[in-house]
Amino acid sequence: MRRILATASVALALGGCAISQQQELEMGASYAQQINSQLPIVTDPEINRYINVLGDSIANLADQRELDWHFYVVDSKEVNAFAVPGGYIYVNRGLIERTNNMSQLAGVLGHEIGHVTERHSVEQMQKAQGANIGVTLACVLTSVCNSQAAGAAINVAGGAVFARFSRQAEEEADEVAVKNVVRAGIHPEGIPEMFEILLAERQRQPGGVESWFATHPLEEDRIAASRADIAKIDATILQSLSRDSRNYQAFKQRLEALPPSPAPRQQGQ
């Protein structure tokens, strides 16, 4: 607890200052450790191996800072994904189970990687909470704040501090995601396809994707924008890119075969 509060105090002190890469890495590692203790992370070695292989194939070509990337599957039926500064990416099981092919999950990873490479998470820490960032992080990442709101700030739906970005940041991450997956040899059409899957479910059953839309503003114009970015890519290049693989389908089947996701943790548990 003392270490986390000290880290939160550092964040408080840095609220009005530029955060260096080393500070980003240190805070990200500390936050990720606490997030992993709060969320039900899938521990299956084959699932973890695949998500990290896929994630690394995108991230290692997207950033020149040589970050040590970490990718996690959260055992939650809720649909969400979020990125923590320093290269920690979390994707909920419920989102993966809604994909049809590898390019759709790759698009989500490329988007969240974009939040890290564009330093949106760092900017959020500096701007969103201002002078209260240290207190907020202490509440979110520990049980020091005994309130239902604080307990709900980080749950199986995703990390509230790191998951909610502005519309501009979301659009920028979309644009970066197209570039990220193409560099990795993956077709970017999975990005608008995933948007369409989520929008269609919101119309049929809004509760199933409520967490995603609470933290990722998404409307039809983002689909059009991502397809406009894709249209700028040479058709010959697009034809050479992968949309799916047997390994991805085996990964998804293994994930779906796991026991049902645990119920969300209640405050005080």
C-alpha positions as CSV (number, residue, x, y, z in Angstrom):
1,M,0.0,0.0,0.0
2,R,2.8,2.4,0.9
3,R,4.4,1.8,-2.5
4,I,1.2,2.4,-4.4
5,L,0.5,5.6,-2.5
6,A,4.0,6.7,-3.2
7,T,3.5,6.0,-6.9
8,A,0.2,7.9,-6.8
9,S,2.0,10.8,-5.1
10,V,4.5,10.8,-7.9
11,A,1.7,11.0,-10.4
12,L,0.2,13.9,-8.4
13,A,3.5,15.7,-8.5
14,L,3.8,15.1,-12.2
15,G,0.3,16.3,-12.9
16,G,1.4,19.6,-14.4
17,C,4.8,18.4,-15.8
18,A,5.9,16.5,-18.8
19,I,6.2,12.8,-18.0
20,S,9.4,11.2,-19.2
21,Q,9.6,7.8,-20.8
22,Q,11.3,6.3,-17.7
23,Q,8.5,7.7,-15.5
24,E,5.9,6.4,-17.9
25,L,7.5,2.9,-17.7
26,E,7.7,3.0,-13.9
27,M,4.2,4.1,-13.4
28,G,2.8,1.8,-16.0
29,A,4.5,-1.2,-14.4
30,S,3.2,-0.3,-10.9
31,Y,-0.4,0.3,-12.2
32,A,-0.3,-2.9,-14.2
33,Q,0.7,-4.9,-11.1
34,Q,-2.3,-3.5,-9.2
35,I,-4.7,-4.0,-12.2
36,N,-3.6,-7.6,-12.5
37,S,-4.3,-8.2,-8.8
38,Q,-7.8,-6.7,-9.2
39,L,-8.9,-8.2,-12.5
40,P,-9.5,-11.9,-13.3
41,I,-6.7,-12.4,-15.8
42,V,-6.7,-15.5,-18.0
43,T,-3.8,-17.7,-16.9
44,D,-4.0,-20.4,-19.7
45,P,-0.5,-20.5,-21.1
46,E,-1.5,-21.1,-24.7
47,I,-4.0,-18.2,-24.7
48,N,-1.4,-15.9,-23.1
49,R,1.2,-17.1,-25.6
50,Y,-1.0,-16.3,-28.6
51,I,-2.2,-12.9,-27.5
52,N,1.4,-11.8,-26.8
53,V,2.7,-13.2,-30.2
54,L,-0.1,-11.4,-32.0
55,G,0.3,-8.2,-30.0
56,D,4.1,-8.2,-30.3
57,S,3.8,-8.6,-34.1
58,I,1.9,-5.3,-34.2
59,A,3.5,-3.4,-31.4
60,N,7.2,-4.0,-32.2
61,L,6.7,-2.4,-35.6
62,A,4.6,0.4,-34.3
63,D,7.0,2.0,-31.8
64,Q,10.7,2.8,-31.9
65,R,11.1,3.2,-28.2
66,E,11.7,-0.6,-27.7
67,L,9.0,-0.9,-25.0
68,D,8.6,-4.2,-23.3
69,W,5.0,-4.9,-24.3
70,H,2.6,-7.0,-22.3
71,F,-0.8,-8.3,-23.5
72,Y,-3.5,-9.8,-21.2
73,V,-6.9,-11.4,-21.7
74,V,-9.3,-10.4,-18.9
75,D,-11.7,-13.2,-18.1
76,S,-14.8,-11.1,-18.4
77,K,-17.9,-11.4,-20.6
78,E,-18.1,-7.7,-20.8
79,V,-16.8,-6.1,-24.1
80,N,-13.9,-3.8,-23.5
81,A,-10.2,-3.2,-24.0
82,F,-7.8,-0.6,-22.5
83,A,-4.2,0.4,-22.5
84,V,-1.9,1.4,-19.6
85,P,1.1,3.7,-20.1
86,G,4.3,1.9,-20.8
87,G,3.0,-0.9,-23.0
88,Y,0.3,-2.9,-21.1
89,I,-2.7,-3.9,-23.1
90,Y,-5.8,-5.6,-21.8
91,V,-8.6,-7.1,-23.9
92,N,-11.7,-8.7,-22.3
93,R,-12.7,-12.2,-23.2
94,G,-16.1,-11.0,-24.2
95,L,-14.7,-8.9,-27.0
96,I,-12.5,-11.7,-28.4
97,E,-15.5,-14.0,-28.4
98,R,-17.4,-11.6,-30.6
99,T,-14.7,-11.6,-33.3
100,N,-15.0,-13.6,-36.4
101,N,-11.4,-13.5,-37.6
102,M,-7.9,-12.5,-36.6
103,S,-7.9,-9.1,-38.3
104,Q,-10.7,-7.9,-36.0
105,L,-8.8,-8.6,-32.8
106,A,-5.6,-7.3,-34.4
107,G,-7.5,-4.0,-35.1
108,V,-8.4,-3.7,-31.5
109,L,-4.8,-4.3,-30.4
110,G,-3.6,-1.9,-33.0
111,H,-6.0,0.8,-31.6
112,E,-4.9,0.2,-28.0
113,I,-1.2,0.2,-29.0
114,G,-1.9,3.5,-30.7
115,H,-3.1,5.0,-27.4
116,V,0.3,4.1,-25.9
117,T,2.5,5.2,-28.8
118,E,0.6,8.5,-29.1
119,R,0.9,8.8,-25.3
120,H,-2.8,9.3,-24.9
121,S,-2.7,7.5,-21.6
122,V,0.0,9.8,-20.3
123,E,-1.8,12.9,-21.5
124,Q,-4.9,11.6,-19.7
125,M,-3.1,11.3,-16.5
126,Q,-1.9,14.9,-16.9
127,K,-5.1,16.5,-18.0
128,A,-8.2,14.5,-17.0
129,Q,-7.9,14.6,-13.3
130,G,-5.5,17.5,-12.8
131,A,-4.4,17.9,-9.2
132,N,-6.5,15.0,-8.1
133,I,-4.8,12.4,-10.2
134,G,-2.8,10.9,-7.4
135,V,-5.9,10.6,-5.1
136,T,-7.9,9.1,-8.0
137,L,-5.3,6.5,-8.8
138,A,-5.0,5.5,-5.2
139,C,-8.7,5.0,-5.1
140,V,-8.9,3.1,-8.3
141,L,-5.9,0.8,-7.7
142,T,-6.3,0.1,-4.0
143,S,-9.1,-0.2,-1.5
144,V,-8.1,3.0,0.3
145,C,-11.3,4.7,-0.8
146,N,-14.2,2.8,0.8
147,S,-17.0,3.8,-1.6
148,Q,-19.0,2.0,-4.3
149,A,-17.9,4.6,-6.9
150,A,-14.2,4.0,-6.1
151,G,-14.7,0.2,-6.1
152,A,-16.4,0.4,-9.5
153,A,-13.6,2.6,-11.0
154,I,-11.6,-0.5,-11.9
155,N,-13.5,-3.7,-12.5
156,V,-13.9,-6.4,-15.1
157,A,-15.3,-3.8,-17.6
158,G,-11.8,-2.2,-17.8
159,G,-9.7,0.4,-16.1
160,A,-11.6,3.7,-15.9
161,V,-8.6,5.9,-15.7
162,F,-7.0,4.4,-18.8
163,A,-10.0,3.3,-20.9
164,R,-11.8,6.6,-21.4
165,F,-10.4,8.9,-24.1
166,S,-11.7,11.9,-26.0
167,R,-13.3,11.5,-29.4
168,Q,-10.2,13.1,-31.0
169,A,-7.9,10.6,-29.3
170,E,-10.1,7.7,-30.4
171,E,-10.1,8.9,-34.0
172,E,-6.3,9.3,-33.9
173,A,-5.9,5.8,-32.4
174,D,-8.1,4.5,-35.3
175,E,-5.9,6.1,-37.9
176,V,-2.7,4.8,-36.2
177,A,-4.3,1.3,-35.9
178,V,-4.7,1.1,-39.7
179,K,-1.0,1.8,-40.1
180,N,-0.1,-0.6,-37.2
181,V,-1.8,-3.7,-38.5
182,V,-0.7,-3.1,-42.1
183,R,2.9,-3.0,-41.0
184,A,2.3,-6.3,-39.3
185,G,1.0,-7.9,-42.5
186,I,-2.6,-7.9,-41.3
187,H,-5.6,-6.5,-43.3
188,P,-7.0,-3.4,-41.7
189,E,-10.6,-4.1,-42.7
190,G,-10.9,-5.8,-39.3
191,I,-11.1,-2.4,-37.7
192,P,-14.4,-1.2,-39.3
193,E,-15.7,-4.8,-39.2
194,M,-15.3,-4.8,-35.4
195,F,-17.0,-1.5,-35.1
196,E,-19.9,-2.9,-37.2
197,I,-20.2,-6.0,-35.0
198,L,-20.4,-3.8,-31.8
199,L,-22.9,-1.3,-33.3
200,A,-25.1,-4.1,-34.5
201,E,-25.1,-5.7,-31.0
202,R,-25.9,-2.3,-29.4
203,Q,-29.0,-2.2,-31.5
204,R,-30.1,-5.8,-30.7
205,Q,-28.9,-6.0,-27.0
206,P,-27.4,-2.8,-25.7
207,G,-26.4,-4.3,-22.3
208,G,-23.9,-6.6,-23.9
209,V,-21.7,-3.9,-25.1
210,E,-22.5,-1.1,-22.6
211,S,-19.0,-1.1,-21.2
212,W,-17.4,-0.6,-24.6
213,F,-19.5,2.3,-25.5
214,A,-19.1,3.9,-22.1
215,T,-15.3,4.2,-22.7
216,H,-15.0,4.2,-26.5
217,P,-17.2,6.8,-28.3
218,L,-18.3,5.1,-31.5
219,E,-20.6,6.1,-34.2
220,E,-21.0,5.3,-37.9
221,D,-18.7,8.1,-39.0
222,R,-15.7,6.3,-37.4
223,I,-16.4,3.4,-39.6
224,A,-16.4,5.6,-42.6
225,A,-13.2,7.3,-41.5
226,S,-11.4,4.1,-41.0
227,R,-12.5,2.8,-44.4
228,A,-11.4,6.1,-46.0
229,D,-7.9,5.5,-44.5
230,I,-7.9,2.0,-45.8
231,A,-8.9,3.2,-49.3
232,K,-5.6,5.2,-49.4
233,I,-3.6,2.0,-49.3
234,D,-2.5,0.4,-52.6
235,A,-4.9,-2.4,-53.6
236,T,-2.0,-4.7,-54.3
237,I,-0.7,-4.3,-50.8
238,L,-4.2,-4.9,-49.3
239,Q,-4.5,-8.1,-51.3
240,S,-1.3,-9.5,-49.7
241,L,-2.5,-8.9,-46.1
242,S,-3.9,-11.7,-43.9
243,R,-7.4,-11.6,-42.5
244,D,-7.4,-14.9,-40.5
245,S,-5.4,-17.9,-39.5
246,R,-5.9,-21.4,-38.2
247,N,-3.9,-20.4,-35.1
248,Y,-6.3,-17.6,-34.4
249,Q,-9.4,-19.9,-34.7
250,A,-7.7,-22.4,-32.4
251,F,-6.9,-19.6,-29.9
252,K,-10.5,-18.4,-30.0
253,Q,-11.9,-22.0,-29.6
254,R,-9.6,-22.6,-26.6
255,L,-10.8,-19.3,-25.0
256,E,-14.4,-20.2,-25.5
257,A,-13.8,-23.7,-24.0
258,L,-12.7,-22.1,-20.6
259,P,-15.2,-22.2,-17.7
260,P,-17.6,-19.3,-17.7
261,S,-16.2,-15.9,-16.7
262,P,-16.5,-15.1,-13.0
263,A,-19.1,-12.7,-11.8
264,P,-17.9,-9.1,-11.3
265,R,-16.2,-8.5,-7.9
266,Q,-18.3,-6.6,-5.5
267,Q,-16.9,-3.7,-3.4
268,G,-15.0,-5.0,-0.4
269,Q,-14.3,-8.4,-1.9
